[in-house]
Amino acid sequence: MNENGNRIEARLWDAANELRANSRLRASEYSTPVLGLVFLRYADHKFRA
């Protein structure tokens, strides 16, 4: 994975941690958008390969 991909991955994890720790949302409420972003990242990686 290139440096840009690593930065995006780190930002996704940071955003997920921020939602988990500092919001009133339950995991079931923010998991779908976060998993959607993870899937898009995976699909982009496979497409580029």
Gaussian input, Z-matrix of N, CA and C with variables (Angstrom, degrees):
# hf/3-21g

backbone

0 1
 N
 C     1     B1
 C     2     B2     1     A1
 N     3     B3     2     A2     1     D1
 C     4     B4     3     A3     2     D2
 C     5     B5     4     A4     3     D3
 N     6     B6     5     A5     4     D4
 C     7     B7     6     A6     5     D5
 C     8     B8     7     A7     6     D6
 N     9     B9     8     A8     7     D7
 C    10    B10     9     A9     8     D8
 C    11    B11    10    A10     9     D9
 N    12    B12    11    A11    10    D10
 C    13    B13    12    A12    11    D11
 C    14    B14    13    A13    12    D12
 N    15    B15    14    A14    13    D13
 C    16    B16    15    A15    14    D14
 C    17    B17    16    A16    15    D15
 N    18    B18    17    A17    16    D16
 C    19    B19    18    A18    17    D17
 C    20    B20    19    A19    18    D18
 N    21    B21    20    A20    19    D19
 C    22    B22    21    A21    20    D20
 C    23    B23    22    A22    21    D21
 N    24    B24    23    A23    22    D22
 C    25    B25    24    A24    23    D23
 C    26    B26    25    A25    24    D24
 N    27    B27    26    A26    25    D25
 C    28    B28    27    A27    26    D26
 C    29    B29    28    A28    27    D27
 N    30    B30    29    A29    28    D28
 C    31    B31    30    A30    29    D29
 C    32    B32    31    A31    30    D30
 N    33    B33    32    A32    31    D31
 C    34    B34    33    A33    32    D32
 C    35    B35    34    A34    33    D33
 N    36    B36    35    A35    34    D34
 C    37    B37    36    A36    35    D35
 C    38    B38    37    A37    36    D36
 N    39    B39    38    A38    37    D37
 C    40    B40    39    A39    38    D38
 C    41    B41    40    A40    39    D39
 N    42    B42    41    A41    40    D40
 C    43    B43    42    A42    41    D41
 C    44    B44    43    A43    42    D42
 N    45    B45    44    A44    43    D43
 C    46    B46    45    A45    44    D44
 C    47    B47    46    A46    45    D45
 N    48    B48    47    A47    46    D46
 C    49    B49    48    A48    47    D47
 C    50    B50    49    A49    48    D48
 N    51    B51    50    A50    49    D49
 C    52    B52    51    A51    50    D50
 C    53    B53    52    A52    51    D51
 N    54    B54    53    A53    52    D52
 C    55    B55    54    A54    53    D53
 C    56    B56    55    A55    54    D54
 N    57    B57    56    A56    55    D55
 C    58    B58    57    A57    56    D56
 C    59    B59    58    A58    57    D57
 N    60    B60    59    A59    58    D58
 C    61    B61    60    A60    59    D59
 C    62    B62    61    A61    60    D60
 N    63    B63    62    A62    61    D61
 C    64    B64    63    A63    62    D62
 C    65    B65    64    A64    63    D63
 N    66    B66    65    A65    64    D64
 C    67    B67    66    A66    65    D65
 C    68    B68    67    A67    66    D66
 N    69    B69    68    A68    67    D67
 C    70    B70    69    A69    68    D68
 C    71    B71    70    A70    69    D69
 N    72    B72    71    A71    70    D70
 C    73    B73    72    A72    71    D71
 C    74    B74    73    A73    72    D72
 N    75    B75    74    A74    73    D73
 C    76    B76    75    A75    74    D74
 C    77    B77    76    A76    75    D75
 N    78    B78    77    A77    76    D76
 C    79    B79    78    A78    77    D77
 C    80    B80    79    A79    78    D78
 N    81    B81    80    A80    79    D79
 C    82    B82    81    A81    80    D80
 C    83    B83    82    A82    81    D81
 N    84    B84    83    A83    82    D82
 C    85    B85    84    A84    83    D83
 C    86    B86    85    A85    84    D84
 N    87    B87    86    A86    85    D85
 C    88    B88    87    A87    86    D86
 C    89    B89    88    A88    87    D87
 N    90    B90    89    A89    88    D88
 C    91    B91    90    A90    89    D89
 C    92    B92    91    A91    90    D90
 N    93    B93    92    A92    91    D91
 C    94    B94    93    A93    92    D92
 C    95    B95    94    A94    93    D93
 N    96    B96    95    A95    94    D94
 C    97    B97    96    A96    95    D95
 C    98    B98    97    A97    96    D96
 N    99    B99    98    A98    97    D97
 C   100   B100    99    A99    98    D98
 C   101   B101   100   A100    99    D99
 N   102   B102   101   A101   100   D100
 C   103   B103   102   A102   101   D101
 C   104   B104   103   A103   102   D102
 N   105   B105   104   A104   103   D103
 C   106   B106   105   A105   104   D104
 C   107   B107   106   A106   105   D105
 N   108   B108   107   A107   106   D106
 C   109   B109   108   A108   107   D107
 C   110   B110   109   A109   108   D108
 N   111   B111   110   A110   109   D109
 C   112   B112   111   A111   110   D110
 C   113   B113   112   A112   111   D111
 N   114   B114   113   A113   112   D112
 C   115   B115   114   A114   113   D113
 C   116   B116   115   A115   114   D114
 N   117   B117   116   A116   115   D115
 C   118   B118   117   A117   116   D116
 C   119   B119   118   A118   117   D117
 N   120   B120   119   A119   118   D118
 C   121   B121   120   A120   119   D119
 C   122   B122   121   A121   120   D120
 N   123   B123   122   A122   121   D121
 C   124   B124   123   A123   122   D122
 C   125   B125   124   A124   123   D123
 N   126   B126   125   A125   124   D124
 C   127   B127   126   A126   125   D125
 C   128   B128   127   A127   126   D126
 N   129   B129   128   A128   127   D127
 C   130   B130   129   A129   128   D128
 C   131   B131   130   A130   129   D129
 N   132   B132   131   A131   130   D130
 C   133   B133   132   A132   131   D131
 C   134   B134   133   A133   132   D132
 N   135   B135   134   A134   133   D133
 C   136   B136   135   A135   134   D134
 C   137   B137   136   A136   135   D135
 N   138   B138   137   A137   136   D136
 C   139   B139   138   A138   137   D137
 C   140   B140   139   A139   138   D138
 N   141   B141   140   A140   139   D139
 C   142   B142   141   A141   140   D140
 C   143   B143   142   A142   141   D141
 N   144   B144   143   A143   142   D142
 C   145   B145   144   A144   143   D143
 C   146   B146   145   A145   144   D144

   B1=1.4548
   B2=1.5153
   B3=1.3167
   B4=1.4526
   B5=1.5289
   B6=1.3180
   B7=1.4679
   B8=1.5196
   B9=1.3336
   B10=1.4635
   B11=1.5226
   B12=1.3056
   B13=1.4612
   B14=1.5164
   B15=1.3212
   B16=1.4691
   B17=1.5176
   B18=1.3236
   B19=1.4688
   B20=1.5199
   B21=1.3200
   B22=1.4675
   B23=1.5237
   B24=1.3227
   B25=1.4653
   B26=1.5272
   B27=1.3179
   B28=1.4700
   B29=1.5235
   B30=1.3243
   B31=1.4629
   B32=1.5258
   B33=1.3331
   B34=1.4613
   B35=1.5193
   B36=1.3220
   B37=1.4661
   B38=1.5205
   B39=1.3391
   B40=1.4668
   B41=1.5224
   B42=1.3330
   B43=1.4667
   B44=1.5297
   B45=1.3291
   B46=1.4677
   B47=1.5258
   B48=1.3136
   B49=1.4649
   B50=1.5206
   B51=1.3183
   B52=1.4707
   B53=1.5294
   B54=1.3135
   B55=1.4620
   B56=1.5200
   B57=1.3178
   B58=1.4582
   B59=1.5262
   B60=1.3058
   B61=1.4616
   B62=1.5272
   B63=1.3283
   B64=1.4607
   B65=1.5193
   B66=1.2923
   B67=1.4628
   B68=1.5178
   B69=1.2844
   B70=1.4663
   B71=1.5248
   B72=1.3195
   B73=1.4526
   B74=1.5232
   B75=1.3131
   B76=1.4603
   B77=1.5289
   B78=1.3056
   B79=1.4667
   B80=1.5258
   B81=1.3153
   B82=1.4636
   B83=1.5301
   B84=1.3192
   B85=1.4618
   B86=1.5254
   B87=1.3099
   B88=1.4627
   B89=1.5248
   B90=1.3151
   B91=1.4625
   B92=1.5256
   B93=1.3124
   B94=1.4669
   B95=1.5276
   B96=1.3477
   B97=1.4745
   B98=1.5276
   B99=1.3280
   B100=1.4640
   B101=1.5219
   B102=1.3201
   B103=1.4686
   B104=1.5248
   B105=1.3305
   B106=1.4631
   B107=1.5132
   B108=1.3231
   B109=1.4663
   B110=1.5203
   B111=1.3219
   B112=1.4634
   B113=1.5253
   B114=1.3251
   B115=1.4627
   B116=1.5259
   B117=1.3310
   B118=1.4640
   B119=1.5205
   B120=1.3112
   B121=1.4687
   B122=1.5247
   B123=1.3170
   B124=1.4610
   B125=1.5305
   B126=1.3172
   B127=1.4640
   B128=1.5262
   B129=1.3134
   B130=1.4631
   B131=1.5221
   B132=1.3161
   B133=1.4688
   B134=1.5199
   B135=1.3337
   B136=1.4653
   B137=1.5226
   B138=1.3189
   B139=1.4613
   B140=1.5305
   B141=1.3442
   B142=1.4622
   B143=1.5235
   B144=1.3238
   B145=1.4675
   B146=1.5085
   A1=107.29
   A2=115.95
   A3=119.08
   A4=111.56
   A5=115.35
   A6=120.11
   A7=112.10
   A8=117.44
   A9=120.68
   A10=110.73
   A11=117.32
   A12=121.36
   A13=111.64
   A14=115.95
   A15=119.57
   A16=111.17
   A17=117.33
   A18=120.51
   A19=110.56
   A20=116.93
   A21=120.59
   A22=110.08
   A23=115.52
   A24=119.45
   A25=110.82
   A26=116.67
   A27=120.20
   A28=110.96
   A29=117.07
   A30=120.43
   A31=111.25
   A32=117.40
   A33=120.63
   A34=111.05
   A35=116.73
   A36=119.92
   A37=110.98
   A38=116.44
   A39=119.98
   A40=111.26
   A41=115.99
   A42=119.79
   A43=111.04
   A44=116.48
   A45=120.09
   A46=110.44
   A47=117.15
   A48=120.31
   A49=111.47
   A50=116.17
   A51=120.29
   A52=110.55
   A53=117.06
   A54=120.53
   A55=111.12
   A56=115.75
   A57=120.09
   A58=111.47
   A59=116.49
   A60=120.20
   A61=113.69
   A62=117.94
   A63=119.80
   A64=115.22
   A65=116.80
   A66=118.08
   A67=108.87
   A68=114.75
   A69=119.77
   A70=111.64
   A71=115.96
   A72=120.00
   A73=110.61
   A74=114.77
   A75=119.96
   A76=108.24
   A77=115.85
   A78=120.32
   A79=111.39
   A80=116.90
   A81=119.58
   A82=111.74
   A83=117.53
   A84=120.76
   A85=112.76
   A86=118.04
   A87=118.62
   A88=113.25
   A89=117.64
   A90=119.12
   A91=112.44
   A92=117.77
   A93=119.89
   A94=111.96
   A95=119.81
   A96=118.09
   A97=112.96
   A98=117.42
   A99=120.01
   A100=110.04
   A101=117.59
   A102=119.77
   A103=111.27
   A104=116.90
   A105=120.06
   A106=111.58
   A107=117.04
   A108=120.60
   A109=111.53
   A110=116.48
   A111=120.01
   A112=110.14
   A113=116.80
   A114=120.06
   A115=111.23
   A116=117.38
   A117=120.26
   A118=111.28
   A119=116.44
   A120=120.41
   A121=109.85
   A122=116.73
   A123=121.47
   A124=110.56
   A125=116.46
   A126=120.76
   A127=110.69
   A128=117.55
   A129=121.29
   A130=110.51
   A131=116.19
   A132=120.50
   A133=110.54
   A134=117.57
   A135=120.96
   A136=111.64
   A137=117.30
   A138=121.36
   A139=110.56
   A140=115.27
   A141=118.85
   A142=112.02
   A143=116.50
   A144=120.33
   A145=108.47
   D1=138.85
   D2=-178.79
   D3=-79.97
   D4=175.23
   D5=-176.55
   D6=-62.23
   D7=-39.41
   D8=178.33
   D9=-62.69
   D10=-41.00
   D11=177.76
   D12=-63.32
   D13=-38.87
   D14=177.95
   D15=-65.42
   D16=-38.65
   D17=178.56
   D18=-66.11
   D19=-41.44
   D20=179.07
   D21=-63.43
   D22=-44.16
   D23=179.10
   D24=-61.08
   D25=-43.42
   D26=179.12
   D27=-63.36
   D28=-39.50
   D29=178.97
   D30=-66.37
   D31=-38.40
   D32=177.31
   D33=-63.00
   D34=-45.21
   D35=179.07
   D36=-64.44
   D37=-40.60
   D38=178.21
   D39=-62.11
   D40=-42.29
   D41=179.15
   D42=-64.50
   D43=-41.72
   D44=178.77
   D45=-64.38
   D46=-42.10
   D47=178.22
   D48=-64.82
   D49=-38.73
   D50=177.95
   D51=-63.34
   D52=-44.14
   D53=177.37
   D54=-62.28
   D55=-42.55
   D56=-178.02
   D57=-65.64
   D58=-42.62
   D59=-171.60
   D60=-88.04
   D61=-34.26
   D62=-167.34
   D63=-121.97
   D64=22.39
   D65=176.97
   D66=-130.14
   D67=163.98
   D68=178.05
   D69=-88.66
   D70=4.52
   D71=-179.78
   D72=-74.09
   D73=143.48
   D74=172.07
   D75=-82.79
   D76=159.46
   D77=-179.15
   D78=-56.81
   D79=-36.46
   D80=-178.99
   D81=-67.84
   D82=-20.07
   D83=-178.82
   D84=-85.77
   D85=-28.53
   D86=179.46
   D87=-109.79
   D88=-3.66
   D89=-177.88
   D90=-68.00
   D91=-37.80
   D92=-177.70
   D93=-62.61
   D94=-50.21
   D95=177.38
   D96=-62.79
   D97=-38.97
   D98=-179.64
   D99=-66.34
   D100=-44.58
   D101=178.24
   D102=-64.95
   D103=-33.96
   D104=175.29
   D105=-61.60
   D106=-41.95
   D107=177.75
   D108=-65.84
   D109=-39.75
   D110=177.45
   D111=-63.23
   D112=-42.35
   D113=178.39
   D114=-62.98
   D115=-42.72
   D116=178.68
   D117=-62.09
   D118=-38.38
   D119=177.61
   D120=-64.28
   D121=-43.45
   D122=178.32
   D123=-62.64
   D124=-45.81
   D125=-179.37
   D126=-62.78
   D127=-40.88
   D128=178.31
   D129=-62.84
   D130=-42.92
   D131=179.22
   D132=-62.34
   D133=-44.89
   D134=179.08
   D135=-65.76
   D136=-37.99
   D137=-179.96
   D138=-64.32
   D139=-42.34
   D140=-179.45
   D141=-69.64
   D142=-27.99
   D143=179.51
   D144=-74.61

